[in-house]
Amino acid sequence: MALVGFFAALFALMLFGLPVFIAFLVVNLGGLVLLIGPRGFGLFANSVVDSITTSAFAAIPLFLLMGEILFRSGSVEVLFDSVDRLIGGLRGRLYLVVVALSTVFGALSGSAVAVAALLGRSVLPTMTARGYAPGLSSGVILAGASLAPIIPPSLLAIIVGSLAEVSIAGLLIAGILPGLLLAVLMVVWVGVSIWRNPGLAPQEDNGKTAREGGKALALLRMTPFLLIIFSVMGLIVLGIATPSESAATGVVGAILVAAIYRRLSWPMLRDALASAAKISAMILIIVAASRLFSQLLAFTGATRALVAWSAGLDLDPMVMFALMMLVPFVICMFVDQVAFLLMAVPLYGPLVAALGFDPIWFWTLFLINLTLGSVTPPFGYTLFALAGAAPQLGTGQVFRAGLPVIALFVLGLLILALWPGLVTWLPGQF
Amino acid sequence: MTALARLTDWLARALFWLAMVALAAIVAVTCFEVLLRYLFDAPTHWAADSVGYLLAASIMLALPEVTRQRGHVAISFLAERMPNLAPVLALVAALVSLATAWIIGEETARQAARLVLTQGAAPIPKAWITGAAALGIGLSGLVFLTQMWKPSKGSG
């Protein structure tokens, strides 16, 4: 009963448009007064302080800063141009460029919403101007942006790892193969779409105007980005840096890359710092405000009751798994991913343990599922981000573009659910 | 109210600069620690704790500016269809923020009176962190209050 009450109040406050962190504050403070009384306020204050001083969360502003530096310095444009040259000669290559860019730099902007807005503003006008189909272009951008919470460095993986007490490094590394699998599925989808309807890709891109020369140069221009990959994933894998530390070394790598491309400037760094500070404050204040929520749920016995109730259902673990995946898929159509994550982890954590699921496998699939909800009409956040960034498309067209992406990600989830090794093998190697 | 809005705007911007400095300091401290540990085999005892303190400063001092720019995550589809709701939401957000700041402020005073230190290898007075949280949320509350009379998007 308490569980229903807490969740109903939280949803109602959020749906009325209160900032998510305020909604959590209302429920937590109200819950404290009802359950413990004003003497619990000290507990609340300390839960806020504990959250904001958790050094693992420092990775969030640092990864954001790394992405901001790369985007604002124009380094990503260099990468876009180089990948374009490398793929050159293939019909519909800009679709593949978007997939490749999203795969390599999945989480640079911190979230699928940010990547969708960015690609919608920067890449989509280029594609439509060159005669690419707006529908498929939007779909590829939505799909590519949805890799952000999966391909490391993933901000959501860091939050899940911290809250569910699962290895953050393990979760980050676990995202690599599923991310690549989804990227391959996207390439196949683009290929099949163009094969069935050649009009989706412009004729002039059919190898005739593609820049044939300069592939070696393009490769050379891309090499500084290896510095980023090494300074983030390389240092984690070698055991030199923790995920938080690798985020800081990634920032230094991004500054070096910007310097190599002669795009380093004080105004750029200042703007990047400002943007990273703002977005991270936006995310982490929700984390801080919600921290007590899981303690309140545990205090009322709601978490224990839910686990007991689920166990009493005596369902097959895979049916339970499907149900546990269905919930975020539906709710993330309406609710922000981080907000849902903070509600779900305290409830799902004990269930994952009780059902004997591998936590790395479960939470990786959970993250993919979260991102899926945000490209599902009618309220998917990523859809709104793209519709807002590309008003010429219209919401209906963006919504339709999201449908094949959902099918693609559901297929990917099925593959990963049936072959858990695709998720767990790589983290097991380190 | 205009005077309050001007004051809160100025304070929010000033604190935001400090938040940016704190973020830059996190990068510097973390890289310094990695260098010392792996190149000179001489890890510091204070870097990990300092990153936590700087993170707290960065989040809480940036909060009023995020509020000023109306940048908080919210589900806006209902509010967009009911524009009259905006001042009510701003008032509720202001009251909740100010009440939260009051609660955290009281805890700050208690910690300061008892000289409570943070736990860890490099302890500092806990009231510094708790106080920054009270300041950030309290100033955000005042910014929310001024937004009751400013229905349009913030100037950014």
Interface residues (C-beta under 8 A of the other chain):
Chain A: M14 L15 F16 G17 L18 P19 V20 F21 I22 L25 V26 L29 F41 G42 F44 A45 N46 V48 V49 I52 T53 T54 S55 F57 A58 P61 L62 L65 L235 I240 A241 S244 E245 A247 A248 T249 V251 V252 R270 L273 A274 A276 A277 K278 S280 A281 M282 I283 L284 I285 I286 A288 F334 V335 D336 V338 A339 F379
Chain B: F16 A19 M20 L23 A24 I26 V27 T30 C31 E33 V34 Y38 A48 D49 V51 G52 Y53 L54 L55 A56 S58 I59 M60 A62 L63 E65 V66 Q69 G71 H72 V73 A74 I75 S76 F77 L78 A79 E80 L85 L89 V92 A93 V96 S97 A99 T100 I103 I104 E106 E107 T108 R110 T118 K126 I129 T130 A133
